[in-house]
Amino acid sequence: MSIRRTTKVRRAALAASMTAALALLGTGCGGGDDDKSQQTGSSSSTSTGSGGSKGDTAAGDKVDPNVKLAEIRGQGDLLLVINEAKRDSGGFVTVSGEIKNQGDEIRNSSGWEGAESLIVAKNPNSVAGAALVDKAGKKRYYILRDTDGRCLCTTGIGPIAAGKSAPVFMQFPAPPTGTNEVDFTLPTFANTTIKIAG
């Protein structure tokens, strides 16, 4: 099979998987705020100017690392910096940022994939446990998955050495267009409120 044909087949499979995942999540992503996961640390939202070089995220979009929607403290001297939360025309929201190790020991991604056994099995070393919470609409939005249970998020995150960082992205079903502010959660990190652009 040629590379061109393989690429076309993969694109078609991804499009079909996305459609199925959106249909499933659209009907089942609602829920209360009853199942709070363990959160530690503190959170602070900051708004700073833009400028400087742009990094490349795993989602393929250019994100300005100098723009900070939020900084979220986690266990073990980890810091999650959210650079962008963008509503896309396809009916989803992409959250991009990086996780920095501000300590003096190597840290791994243990626990970030959440506690759901199927998700943990299909998405090791990932940020698949993240969620957006629309308090006004009383809905929780989990990371999109394909029909095989693989998340639309950064996976295969290796150990993060002291002073180093790892870029991350996560895609969620989009809240209604009038909802521009949601709470962001990731296991082992504090919760914070972020604004959705677009």
C-alpha positions in Angstrom: 0.0 0.0 0.0 1.5 3.4 -0.9 2.1 6.1 1.6 -0.4 8.4 -0.1 -3.2 5.7 0.2 -2.2 4.9 3.8 -2.5 8.6 4.7 -5.9 8.8 3.0 -7.2 5.7 4.9 -5.9 7.1 8.2 -7.6 10.4 7.6 -10.9 8.8 6.8 -10.6 6.5 9.8 -9.8 9.5 12.1 -12.8 11.5 10.7 -15.2 8.6 11.3 -13.8 8.1 14.8 -14.1 11.8 15.6 -17.8 11.8 14.4 -18.6 8.7 16.5 -16.8 10.1 19.6 -18.6 13.5 19.3 -22.0 11.7 19.0 -21.3 9.5 22.1 -19.9 12.3 24.2 -22.6 14.8 23.1 -25.2 12.5 24.7 -23.2 11.3 27.7 -20.9 14.1 28.8 -23.3 15.9 31.2 -23.0 15.4 34.9 -22.7 17.2 38.1 -19.7 18.1 40.0 -20.2 15.2 42.4 -17.1 13.1 41.4 -14.3 15.4 42.4 -10.9 13.9 41.9 -8.1 14.4 44.4 -6.6 17.8 43.9 -3.6 19.3 45.6 -1.6 22.5 45.3 -2.8 26.0 44.5 -3.9 27.8 41.5 -3.4 31.3 40.1 -4.8 32.7 36.9 -2.6 35.3 35.2 -2.9 37.3 32.1 0.3 38.5 30.4 1.2 40.0 27.1 2.2 38.1 24.0 5.3 38.1 21.9 8.4 36.0 21.4 8.8 32.8 19.6 6.0 30.3 19.1 6.2 26.6 20.0 4.6 23.7 18.1 2.0 21.7 20.0 1.3 18.0 19.4 -2.1 19.2 18.0 -0.2 21.0 15.3 -1.3 24.6 16.2 1.1 27.4 16.9 0.8 28.6 20.5 2.5 31.6 22.0 4.4 30.3 25.1 4.5 33.9 26.5 0.6 34.0 26.8 -0.5 32.5 30.1 -4.2 31.9 30.7 -3.4 30.1 33.9 -0.7 28.6 36.0 -1.7 25.6 38.1 0.4 24.0 40.8 0.6 20.2 41.1 2.3 17.6 43.2 6.0 17.3 43.3 6.9 20.9 42.2 5.1 20.6 38.9 3.5 23.6 37.2 0.9 23.4 34.4 0.9 26.5 32.3 -2.1 26.9 30.0 -1.3 29.0 27.0 -4.5 28.7 25.0 -8.0 27.4 25.2 -9.5 27.8 21.7 -13.0 26.9 20.4 -12.7 25.3 16.9 -15.3 25.2 14.1 -15.4 21.4 14.4 -17.4 21.6 17.7 -14.5 21.1 20.1 -12.2 23.1 22.4 -8.4 22.6 22.3 -6.5 23.4 25.5 -2.7 23.8 25.0 0.2 24.4 27.4 3.1 22.8 29.0 4.0 21.0 32.3 7.1 22.3 33.9 9.2 20.4 36.5 10.3 23.2 38.9 11.8 20.7 41.4 15.2 19.0 41.6 14.0 15.4 40.9 12.7 13.6 37.8 8.8 13.5 37.7 6.5 11.3 35.7 2.9 11.6 34.5 1.5 9.0 36.9 -2.2 9.8 37.7 -2.7 12.3 34.9 -4.6 9.8 32.8 -7.3 9.6 35.4 -8.9 6.5 37.1 -11.1 5.0 34.4 -9.5 1.6 33.7 -10.2 1.6 29.9 -8.7 5.1 29.5 -5.7 4.3 31.6 -5.1 1.1 29.6 -5.4 2.8 26.2 -3.6 6.1 27.1 -0.7 5.4 29.4 1.5 8.4 30.3 -1.1 10.9 29.1 -3.3 13.8 30.2 -6.5 11.9 29.5 -7.9 12.5 33.0 -8.4 16.2 32.2 -11.9 17.7 32.2 -13.7 21.0 31.6 -16.6 22.0 34.0 -19.3 24.4 32.9 -20.8 25.4 36.3 -23.6 27.5 34.8 -24.7 24.7 32.5 -24.0 22.1 35.1 -22.0 19.9 32.7 -18.6 18.2 32.8 -16.8 17.7 29.5 -14.2 14.9 29.2 -11.4 14.6 26.7 -12.6 13.3 23.3 -11.7 9.7 22.4 -11.8 7.7 19.3 -13.7 4.4 18.9 -10.7 2.5 20.2 -10.7 4.5 23.5 -7.6 6.6 22.6 -7.8 10.2 23.7 -7.4 13.3 21.6 -4.6 14.5 23.9 -0.9 14.2 24.5 0.2 10.7 25.2 3.5 9.0 25.8 4.8 11.7 28.1 8.2 10.6 29.3 9.7 11.4 32.7 10.3 15.2 33.0 13.8 16.0 34.3 14.4 18.8 36.8 14.1 22.2 35.1 12.6 20.7 31.9 9.0 20.8 30.5 6.7 18.8 28.3 4.2 20.4 25.9 0.6 19.1 26.2 -2.7 19.5 24.4 -6.2 18.2 25.1 -9.4 18.3 23.0 -12.9 18.5 24.5 -16.4 18.8 23.2 -17.2 22.5 23.0 -19.6 23.9 25.6 -22.5 26.1 24.2 -21.2 29.2 22.3 -22.4 31.5 25.1 -20.1 29.7 27.6 -16.7 31.4 27.5 -15.5 30.5 31.0 -15.0 27.0 32.4 -13.2 25.3 35.2 -10.2 23.1 34.1 -9.2 20.0 36.1 -6.3 17.5 35.8 -5.6 14.9 38.4 -2.9 15.8 40.9 -3.2 19.5 40.0 -5.4 22.2 41.5 -8.5 23.4 39.7 -8.6 26.7 37.9 -10.9 28.8 35.7 -9.9 29.5 32.1 -11.4 31.6 29.3 -12.2 30.0 26.0 -11.3 32.1 22.9 -13.2 31.9 19.6 
